[in-house]
């Protein structure tokens, strides 16, 4: 195995275009550059991501970001060992932009092309900053994904919980849209919730009494819509409903994480403190972080959060996953096709719309 590895990571699965150069020297990881271009201004008019506009925005900027990432990393194509690009899951148009850019570079430079599962990037993101041993539990909470996965080892993953309908970030965005707040919804809900009465509205907590680690947010969103339809949307109303919504989310996350930690202990059969990595854009929510930290003393677990810049979609986590695959010579052919649906655990059952019943 060569001592120093340097990989370009390209991320374009949703509404952030990002290119990063990451280096591994021995066991030391260095993020040499991590350029992220957000599309918030493009999508906020619609209150959510418009796939066609996202794909066009990725294609408009991807070449410039690759150049900037190399300049900031003070490196050249000659010093790059491989090109890694998110190949799924995500919006097909955006995935195509990143994958085609990655393949083109790999072909031109005669370097290996590595197709990365976006979820693997999130699973490894904590390792950009912390030296954490396997196994650990991943709680991924983002606009497109909400799941618990046991990270047994690199390339060995077991999903033990997921959402059967909306992702958590999606629920935040839809609630914010109902309340006529800005986009993205998560930061807006958090801002309003800090000033509201969380006890004013009683909201449902779907699947809360089932002993599994699955989520459902569709009924909660519907309940919010019904309340909004019956009330004047004053500033006080918005603050109180945002606070009630966030408090309900915290209770759901707390209970389901408790279930997931217990399931993890059953699967791993270890007496050690359970390390729980919380990644994805929603992991930036301070209220959710505080709620989870309260679980540490109850279940003998420890929560680890990547820096905010590595919680949201970024090229650095893709480059790191690329390094891990490069070291194991797990390369992909240039005919690899993007996969809009691509579970990290290849044995995981597709749960959308299914009934999740606890044992």
N, C-alpha and C positions, 0 to 999 in steps of 0.2 A: 504493500500500500504506500503510495507516495505521501510525503509528509504534509505538504501544503496543497490545499484544494481551494480553488476560487470559482464560484458559480454565479451566473446571472439568473435571477428569478423574475418571472413576468406574471403578474396577476391582473386578470380582467374578467372575473366571473360575474360581477354585478355592476356596481356603479362607482367603483374606484379603479383607476388605472394606476398600476404601480410597477416600478422596475427597481431592482435592488442588486447590489453585488455583495456577496457574503463570502468570507474566507474562513477556512478551518485550518489551523496550524497545530498539529498534535491534537490536544484536546481543547484548544482555545478557539472560541468562536468570535469573529469580529465582523460587525456590520459596517462595511466600508461605505455604502451609500444605500439609501432607501427613499426613493422619490415617489410621492403619492399625489395624484391629481384627482380631487373629488369632483363629482358631478352634481352636487347638491343644488347648485344654481339652475341646472338644466331641469331637474325633476321636481323641484319644490312647488312649481306651479300646478303640478298634477297630484301632489300629495303622495307620490310613490314612484317607483322606478318604471320608466317606459322602455321596454326592451330595445325597440328600434333606435330610439334616441341614444340609449346607452352604448349600443354597438358602434354607432356613427362617431360618438365622442371618443371611444377607445381608439378607433382607427385614425382619427384626426391627430392624436397626440402620441401614440405609442413609439414612433421613431424618435421623436424629440426626447422622450423620457429615457430611452435606451442610451442616447448620446449623453444626456445629463448625468445618468447613473454612472457611466464610465468616467466622465470628467471628475465628478465628486469623489469617486473611489480612487482617483489618481492611478488608473490602470488602463490597459488597452485590450483589444480583442485577443491579441497574441497571448496575454497572460490569463485568459479565461479557459477553464478546463471543460466546462459543459454549459448548456443552455437548458434551464428548467422553466416550464410554463404550466400554469393551471389548465388542466384539460377537463375539469368537471369536479363536482357538480356545479351548475350555475345556468345562466342564460346563454343559450346556444350562440347567439350573435356575438356576444362579448367573448365567449370562450374561443370562437373561431379566430377573432382578431389576435388574441394572445398566442394561440397555438400556431397560427400561420407565421406570425413574427418570429416565434421561437424556432420553428422548423426552418425558416428561411435563413436565419443566422447560423443554425447548426450546419445546414447544407453548405452555405458559403464558406464558413470557417473550418469545415471538416471536423467539427466537434460533436460529441454525443448530444442527442436530444433526449430530454427526460420529461415525460408527462406526469404531472403531479396532481394527486387528489387534493382539492382545496381543504377538505376536512383534515387530511394528514398535516397540512401546513399549520392549521390551528392547533392540532394535537401536539405539535413539536414547538410551537411558538415560545413557550416558556423557556426552552433550552437556548434561545438567543441570548438570555440574560442570566439564567440560573443553571447550575450543574445539578440536575435532578436525575435520580436513578429510576429505572423501571422496576416494577410496574407502578402505575398511578391511574387515578380516575379522572377523566375529562368531562367537564360540564361545558358543552358548547351552546352558547345562547347568542343568536344573531338574527338578522333580518330574514334569512332563509332556512336556518337550522336551529333546532332545539333538541339536544340529545345527551345522553350519558353513554360514554364508551370507556371500557377498560383498556388502557394502553399497556398491554402485557409486555411488549418489547417493540422494537422498531419493526414495522410491517406485520405485527401480530395484534389484532384489535377485536374486541368483543363488545358489541353494542348491547346495553341492557335497558335502555329507555329512550323513547323518542316522542315526538308529538304526533297525534293522530289527525291533526288538522293544521291550524295555523302555527307558524313559528312565533316565538315570543316577540322578536323585533317587529314582526308583521302586526301582532296584536297591539303593540305600542303605537305603530304608525297609523293603524286604522282608528284607534281610540282618539289619537291626536287630531285626525282628520274630522271625526265626528264633533269634536270640541272646537273646531275651527282654529286649531293651533298650527304652528309651522311644521316644516319637514326638515330633517328626520324627526319622528315623533318622540323617540326615547328621551333626548335631552329636554324637550319641551314639557313632557309629562313630569319629569323629575323636577324641573324648575317650578311649575305650578303646584305640584304636590307638596313642596316644602312650605307652602303658605296656606295649605288647606286643612280641613277637618276630615281625617281619615275614617272617622266613625259615622259620618253623615249617611252614607249609602251602604247597604248590605248587598254585596255582589256574590254570585255563585262561584264555587271553586270546583270545577269539573274534575272527576276522577280522584278527588282528594281522599276518599275513604278506601280506595283500592290500594293494596299493598305493593303494587308495582312502581316502576320509575317512569311510567308514561305520562304524557301531558295532553291536555286538551284546552284550547283557548277560544274556540269558536263560540261556545255558549256564553262565555264571559263578555266577549265583544258584542254579542246580540243583546245582552242585558244592559250594557252601556248605551247601545243604540236606542233601546226602549226608554231608558231614563232621559236621554237627551231629547227624544221626541215629545216628552211630557213636561219639559221645563224650559224656561227662558234661559238662554246661554249667557248669563251675566258673568262677570269676572269671578265673583265669589263662587258661583255654581261650578265654573271650570276648575277652580282651585280645589274645591271640596271633592268633586268627582275624580279629579286626577289623583288626589291623595288617597281616596277610597280604592281606586283602581290599583295604584302602586302597592298599597298595603295588602290587598288581596293577592297580587302577584308574589309579594314577599312570602306570604303564608304558603302559597302553592310551591314555590321554589324550595322553601325550607323543608316542607314535608316530603317532597319528592326526592330531594337530595339526601335526606335521612334514609329513605327507602333504598336509594342507590348505593349509599355507603354500606349499608347492611348486606345488600346483594354482592357488592364488591368483596366484602369479607368472606362471604360464603364461597365465592368463586376462587379467590386467591388463597384463602386459608392461611392468612398471615396475622400474627399478633402485633405487627408494627403499626404505628400511627399511619392512617390512610392519608396520602397526599392527594388533594383534589385540585386540579388545575381548572380555572374558570376562564374561558377564552371566548372570543366573538365580540361584536360591537356592544351588545347589551351588558357585557361584563364591566363596562365603564360606569354603569349606574351605581352610585355610592350607596344608595339605600339598599340595593340588593346585596352589595358587598357586606354591609353591616349586618344584615339579616343572616347571611351565611356564616359570618365569623362567630355568631352566637351559637352555632351548631358545634363548634370545635370541641368545647368542653363536654358536650353531651355524648358525642359519638367517637371521641378520640380520633379526630381527623384534623388536618391542617389545610387551609385554603391558600392557594398560590395564584396570583394574578399577574399576567404579563403587563408591561407598561401599556398605557392607553394606545400608543402608536402601533403596538403589536397585537392589541385586542382586535382592532378593526382590520379589514382586509389590507394586506401589504405584501410586497414582493419579497421582503426579507425571509418570511416564514416559508415561502415557496422555494427560495434559494437554499435554505437550510435543509428542507426535505430533499432537494436536488443533490446536495452534498452527501447526505446519508445514502441515497440511491447510487450516486456515482461511486462511492467507496465500495459498494457491493456489486458494482457493474450491472445495475438494473437499468439498462437503457431501453429506449423505445424506437421503433422504426418510424420513418417519416410518413408512413401511411396511417399512423395512429389517429383515430377519429375522436373528437371531443365527445364527452358523455354528460349531457344535461342532468341525468340521474346516475349517481355513482356512489353507492354506500361504501363507507370506509371498511366496515365489516362485510365481507362478501357473502356471508351466510345470514345477514340480517334480513328479516321479513319486511316487505314494504307495508307500512302501517297506516298510511293516509286513508281515512274513512273507515278504518276497522275498529271494532270494539276491543278496548284494552281491559282485560280482566285479570285481577290479581290472583295469585295462587291461594 
